[in-house]
Amino acid sequence: MVATVDVVLPLMVLALLAFYAVFFIVRTPWVGLAVIVLLLPFNGLITQLYPSFGDFYGPLKDALLALTVLAAGLHGRLRSVPRLVQGLVLLYLAVGLLAVIRTPVLEQGLYGWRNDFYPLLLLIAAPAVLTPRAARTIANLAVGVAQIAAVVTLTTWRQGVEWMYTVNILPVGASETFPFQYFLTGSQAPRGFSPYNSPNEAGLAYAIVVAVICTTPGWSTRKRLLLAALPVAATLSTQSRSAILGLLVLGLALMANQARLNSKGVAPIVLPLVGAAMAVAAAVVIGAESTAQDLSFGGHADSLTAAPGLIQENPFGAGAGRVGPRALLYEESPVLVESFFLVLALEASLLALVVYLLINWRVVKASLAARSTAAFMAPAALAASLVSQLVLPTLQDAPVSMLLWIVVAIGLHHAGVRPDLEPPQVRSDHVGRQLRGSRGTARS
């Protein structure tokens, strides 16, 4: 009897807490986004240190996103999201579900859909529930949590191989593959990665946060530099060339946008120069990698070269969850490509890739039309992630993909693609205060 009480009582407490959490998020939907932002950076570390709790950590983020969508629908705010954005995202999700049907194992297909397609629901949910105050709060949270995560990255990077034993990456079993992704070719010192799962994932997350720092309205240049110092240092510690190049692309994009805002006549001159600078930078990095006979570069090159033939073999897609490193959980010899664009094309056909690019185009177009630095947060985040999306399947990791699309949604909010609606209870309280004030004036 005592044992039963010891088990039942904690479950009842957890159920009660879950009920109140659901009630609170449904009533104040943007809080769900804030909790997601707080959870994202530590997904990898929690999973590595406490594998059993990691099985709960991932579904928690998915549930919070689903609750946010539900709350937006209950409040009637989904109508405030532009129909074109809604239509493209829903089409993208539908194409992904068709890919699930083509996957022999349903669990594998749903897992792939959850990794590659589900996070884009944030482009519907987040703009529907954001208010000016909520957008500022979530952006501040993303930057603040990144400061903590960057300290963890730099501290654990200095510990070197010892930290890899702490988080159970080393030693590896006789039948397991050595985790080469944590080392550069010819180096015995591991790259920085904690609290994320891998160096490339960590580098991209920090690059996205730098985009937030550079475009958040109302901050001084000094504040931006101070807040960017730790994320940039952490990015360098990851030694992720795609993330470092992403920072370069971000810097060039910010310069081009500033020139565009200052003078329309300058844009036709600056934009081609920025494009040329990006091409030169990419050539320098690729040349350096190929000269050093880097194994990573070879993998990128082979992946991009083999892509056209693989797409011809599977014109309608091989099925969700069957492409990329995550497929190794279900198959011994899956299709491994090092590009998120190719993952979409090979899993769910070229149609999925085209729709995905159209979503990005719509976001950039809406943000540029606003002609403000704050609205440029969305294109800035996409610019920071562009190189990684091209050469790595990094967006299969929820801590990166969810962060990216939340930041993009904040940029859309600043762009004014939806009215700045206050929560219903805030509006009613405001009206009540106005009525009370008018009555007092009448009495006097």
C-alpha positions in Angstrom: 0.0 0.0 0.0 2.8 2.4 0.9 4.6 1.6 -2.4 1.4 2.3 -4.3 1.1 5.7 -2.6 4.7 6.5 -3.3 4.1 5.9 -7.0 0.6 7.3 -7.5 1.2 10.5 -5.5 4.1 11.8 -7.7 2.1 10.9 -10.8 -0.9 12.8 -9.6 1.3 15.8 -8.8 2.9 15.7 -12.3 -0.5 15.3 -13.9 -1.8 18.4 -12.0 1.3 20.4 -13.0 0.8 19.3 -16.6 -2.8 20.4 -16.5 -2.0 23.8 -15.2 0.9 24.2 -17.8 -1.5 23.3 -20.6 -4.1 25.7 -19.2 -1.6 28.5 -18.9 -0.1 28.0 -22.4 -3.6 27.9 -24.0 -4.5 31.1 -22.2 -1.1 32.8 -23.0 0.2 31.0 -26.1 3.5 32.8 -26.6 4.7 31.3 -23.3 5.0 28.0 -25.1 7.4 29.5 -27.6 9.4 31.0 -24.7 9.7 27.6 -23.0 10.8 26.0 -26.3 13.6 28.6 -26.6 14.7 27.9 -23.0 14.8 24.2 -23.6 16.5 24.1 -27.0 20.2 24.6 -26.3 20.4 21.9 -23.6 18.7 19.1 -25.5 21.9 17.4 -26.5 23.6 17.7 -23.0 20.5 16.4 -21.2 20.2 13.4 -23.6 23.9 12.6 -23.3 24.0 12.8 -19.5 20.6 11.3 -18.8 19.5 9.1 -21.8 16.2 8.0 -20.1 15.1 11.7 -19.6 16.2 12.5 -23.1 13.3 10.3 -24.4 11.0 12.7 -22.7 12.8 15.9 -23.6 12.2 15.7 -27.4 8.5 15.0 -27.3 8.1 17.9 -24.8 9.2 20.4 -27.4 6.9 18.8 -30.0 4.0 19.0 -27.5 4.6 22.6 -26.7 4.6 23.5 -30.5 1.3 21.5 -30.9 -0.2 23.4 -27.9 0.8 26.7 -29.4 -0.9 25.9 -32.7 -4.0 24.8 -30.8 -4.0 27.9 -28.7 -3.7 30.1 -31.7 -6.6 28.4 -33.3 -8.8 28.7 -30.2 -8.0 32.4 -29.9 -8.9 32.8 -33.6 -5.5 34.2 -34.4 -4.6 31.9 -37.3 -6.6 34.2 -39.5 -4.0 36.9 -38.9 -1.3 34.9 -40.5 -1.0 35.7 -44.3 -2.8 33.1 -46.4 0.1 32.6 -48.7 2.4 31.6 -45.8 -0.2 29.3 -44.4 -0.9 27.7 -47.7 2.8 27.1 -48.5 3.5 25.7 -45.1 0.5 23.4 -45.1 1.4 22.2 -48.6 5.0 21.5 -47.4 3.6 19.5 -44.5 1.2 17.6 -46.8 4.1 16.7 -49.2 6.0 15.4 -46.2 3.0 13.3 -45.1 2.9 11.7 -48.6 6.6 10.8 -48.1 5.6 9.2 -44.8 3.2 6.9 -46.7 6.0 5.8 -48.9 8.2 4.8 -46.0 8.0 1.0 -45.3 8.2 1.5 -41.5 5.5 4.0 -40.2 7.5 4.9 -37.1 10.5 5.8 -39.2 8.4 7.9 -41.6 6.8 9.8 -38.7 10.2 10.4 -37.2 11.5 11.8 -40.4 8.4 14.0 -40.8 8.9 15.3 -37.3 12.6 16.2 -38.0 12.3 17.7 -41.5 8.8 19.1 -41.8 7.0 19.6 -38.5 9.2 22.5 -37.2 7.9 24.7 -40.0 4.6 24.8 -38.2 6.3 27.6 -36.2 5.8 29.9 -39.2 2.1 29.6 -38.7 1.9 29.3 -34.9 4.5 31.9 -33.9 3.3 34.9 -36.0 -0.2 34.2 -34.8 0.5 34.5 -31.1 3.3 37.0 -31.0 2.7 40.5 -29.7 5.3 43.3 -29.7 6.2 42.6 -26.0 6.3 38.8 -26.6 8.5 39.2 -29.6 11.0 41.3 -27.6 10.9 38.9 -24.7 11.5 35.8 -26.8 14.4 37.5 -28.7 15.9 38.5 -25.4 15.5 34.9 -24.1 17.2 33.5 -27.1 20.2 35.8 -26.7 20.3 35.3 -22.9 20.2 31.5 -23.1 22.9 31.6 -25.8 25.2 33.4 -23.4 24.9 30.5 -21.0 25.2 27.9 -23.7 28.3 29.6 -25.0 30.0 29.6 -21.6 29.3 25.8 -21.5 30.7 25.4 -25.0 33.9 27.2 -24.2 34.4 25.6 -20.8 33.9 22.1 -22.0 36.0 22.7 -25.1 39.0 23.6 -22.9 38.5 20.3 -21.1 39.2 18.5 -24.3 38.9 14.7 -24.6 38.1 14.4 -20.9 34.7 16.0 -21.5 33.8 13.4 -24.2 34.2 10.7 -21.5 32.0 12.7 -19.2 29.1 12.8 -21.7 29.6 9.2 -22.7 30.7 9.8 -26.3 34.0 8.0 -25.5 35.0 5.3 -25.2 33.3 3.6 -28.1 32.5 -0.1 -28.2 34.2 -2.6 -30.5 31.2 -2.6 -32.9 30.7 1.1 -32.9 32.1 3.7 -35.2 34.6 6.3 -33.8 32.9 9.7 -33.6 35.1 11.5 -36.2 32.7 14.4 -36.5 34.0 15.8 -33.2 37.6 16.1 -34.6 39.2 17.9 -37.5 41.4 15.8 -39.7 44.8 15.5 -38.2 43.8 16.9 -34.8 43.7 15.1 -31.5 41.8 17.9 -29.8 38.0 17.7 -30.0 35.9 20.6 -31.3 33.6 22.5 -29.1 30.0 21.3 -29.1 28.3 21.1 -25.7 25.5 21.7 -24.7 24.5 20.8 -28.3 24.8 17.3 -29.9 27.5 18.2 -32.4 30.0 21.0 -33.4 28.1 21.9 -36.6 24.8 22.1 -34.8 26.3 24.3 -32.1 28.0 26.6 -34.6 24.8 27.1 -36.6 22.8 27.9 -33.5 25.2 30.5 -32.4 25.3 32.1 -35.9 21.5 32.4 -35.8 21.7 34.1 -32.4 24.2 36.5 -33.7 21.7 37.4 -36.4 19.2 38.1 -33.7 21.7 40.3 -31.8 22.5 42.3 -35.0 18.8 43.0 -35.8 17.0 43.4 -32.5 15.6 46.9 -32.5 16.6 49.5 -29.9 20.0 48.1 -29.0 23.2 50.2 -29.2 26.2 49.1 -31.2 28.1 48.7 -27.9 25.5 46.3 -26.5 25.4 44.3 -29.7 29.1 43.8 -29.7 29.2 42.8 -26.0 26.3 40.3 -26.5 27.9 38.9 -29.7 31.3 38.2 -28.1 30.5 34.9 -26.4 28.4 33.4 -29.3 31.1 34.3 -31.8 33.9 32.9 -29.6 31.8 29.7 -29.1 31.3 29.4 -32.9 35.0 29.6 -33.5 35.6 26.9 -30.8 33.3 24.6 -32.8 35.6 25.0 -35.8 32.6 24.5 -37.9 33.5 26.0 -41.3 29.9 26.1 -42.4 29.0 28.2 -39.4 32.0 30.5 -39.6 31.3 31.0 -43.3 27.6 31.6 -42.3 28.7 34.5 -40.0 30.6 35.9 -43.0 27.5 35.6 -45.2 25.4 37.2 -42.4 27.9 40.1 -42.2 27.7 40.7 -45.9 23.9 40.5 -45.9 23.7 43.1 -43.1 26.0 45.4 -45.0 23.9 45.0 -48.2 20.6 45.7 -46.3 22.1 48.8 -44.6 23.1 50.1 -48.0 19.7 49.3 -49.4 18.0 51.2 -46.5 20.2 54.2 -46.9 19.9 54.6 -50.6 18.0 52.7 -53.3 20.5 53.8 -55.9 23.4 52.0 -54.0 21.7 48.6 -54.0 22.3 47.7 -57.7 26.0 48.3 -57.0 26.3 46.8 -53.5 24.3 43.6 -54.0 26.4 42.2 -56.9 29.6 43.1 -54.9 28.2 41.2 -51.9 27.4 38.2 -54.2 30.9 38.2 -55.6 32.4 38.5 -52.1 30.3 35.5 -51.0 31.5 33.4 -54.0 35.1 34.3 -53.4 34.8 33.4 -49.7 33.3 30.1 -50.6 36.0 29.4 -53.1 38.7 30.2 -50.5 37.2 27.9 -47.9 36.6 25.1 -50.4 40.1 25.5 -51.8 41.7 25.4 -48.4 39.8 22.2 -47.5 40.6 20.5 -50.8 44.3 21.5 -50.5 44.4 20.0 -47.0 42.8 16.8 -48.4 40.1 17.2 -45.7 37.9 14.1 -45.4 34.9 16.4 -44.5 35.3 18.3 -47.8 35.5 15.0 -49.7 32.2 14.0 -48.1 30.5 17.3 -49.1 31.8 17.1 -52.6 30.8 13.5 -53.1 27.4 14.1 -51.7 26.7 17.1 -54.0 28.1 15.2 -57.0 26.0 12.1 -56.5 22.8 14.0 -55.8 21.4 14.3 -59.4 21.7 10.5 -60.0 20.0 9.7 -56.6 17.2 12.1 -57.4 16.7 10.4 -60.8 16.5 7.0 -59.1 13.9 8.2 -56.7 11.9 11.0 -58.5 9.0 10.8 -56.1 11.2 10.5 -53.0 12.5 7.5 -51.1 10.3 8.2 -48.1 10.5 10.3 -45.0 13.2 9.4 -42.5 15.2 7.4 -45.0 17.8 10.0 -45.9 20.5 11.6 -43.8 22.3 10.6 -40.6 19.0 10.3 -38.6 18.0 7.3 -40.8 20.8 5.3 -39.3 18.5 4.7 -36.3 16.3 2.5 -38.5 18.6 1.3 -41.4 22.1 0.0 -41.6 22.8 1.5 -45.1 20.5 4.6 -45.6 21.1 7.3 -48.2 23.6 9.7 -46.6 23.7 13.2 -48.1 25.3 16.2 -46.6 22.8 18.9 -47.5 19.4 19.6 -46.0 18.2 20.7 -49.5 19.1 17.2 -50.8 17.5 15.5 -47.9 14.2 17.1 -48.8 14.5 16.3 -52.5 15.5 12.7 -51.9 13.0 12.0 -49.1 9.9 13.7 -50.5 10.7 14.6 -54.2 11.8 17.8 -55.8 8.3 19.2 -55.1 9.2 19.4 -51.4 12.4 21.3 -52.1 10.6 23.7 -54.4 7.9 24.4 -51.8 10.5 24.9 -49.1 12.4 27.4 -51.3 9.1 29.2 -52.0 8.5 29.6 -48.3 12.0 31.1 -47.9 11.4 33.4 -50.8 8.1 34.6 -49.3 9.7 35.3 -46.0 12.5 37.3 -47.5 10.2 39.2 -49.8 7.9 40.2 -46.9 10.8 41.2 -44.7 12.6 43.3 -47.3 9.3 45.1 -48.1 9.2 46.4 -44.6 12.5 48.3 -45.1 13.6 48.1 -41.4 16.5 46.5 -39.6 14.1 44.7 -37.2 12.2 43.1 -40.1 15.5 42.0 -41.6 15.9 39.5 -38.6 14.3 36.8 -40.8 16.5 37.2 -43.9 19.5 37.6 -41.5 18.8 34.2 -39.8 18.3 32.5 -43.1 21.6 34.0 -44.4 23.4 32.7 -41.4 22.1 29.2 -42.0 22.5 29.2 -45.8 25.9 27.6 -46.1 25.0 25.0 -43.4 21.7 24.1 -45.2 23.6 23.7 -48.5 26.4 21.4 -47.3 25.0 19.8 -44.1 21.8 18.2 -42.9 21.9 20.3 -39.7 18.3 21.3 -39.8 17.3 17.7 -39.1 18.2 18.7 -35.5 15.3 20.2 -33.6 17.4 22.5 -31.4 18.6 24.3 -34.6 15.5 24.1 -36.8 13.1 25.3 -34.1 15.4 28.1 -33.2 15.7 29.2 -36.8 12.0 29.2 -37.5 11.1 31.0 -34.2 13.6 33.7 -35.1 12.2 33.9 -38.7 8.7 34.3 -37.2 9.9 37.2 -35.0 11.3 38.8 -38.1 8.0 38.4 -39.9 6.2 40.0 -36.9 8.5 43.0 -37.1 7.8 43.1 -40.9 4.2 43.8 -40.1 2.8 40.9 -42.2 0.1 40.6 -39.5 -1.5 43.2 -37.3 0.1 43.7 -33.9 -2.8 42.2 -32.0 -2.8 42.3 -28.2 -4.1 39.3 -26.3 -7.9 39.4 -25.8 -7.6 39.7 -22.0 -5.1 42.6 -22.3 -7.5 44.5 -24.7 -10.5 44.0 -22.4 -8.5 45.2 -19.3 -7.4 48.2 -21.3 -11.0 49.0 -22.3 -12.1 48.6 -18.7 -9.5 51.1 -17.5 -10.6 53.6 -20.2 -14.3 53.2 -19.2 -13.4 53.7 -15.5 -11.4 56.8 -16.3 -14.2 58.3 -18.4 -16.7 57.7 -15.6 -14.4 59.4 -13.1 -14.0 62.4 -15.5 -17.8 62.6 -15.9 -18.4 62.7 -12.1 -15.8 65.4 -11.6 
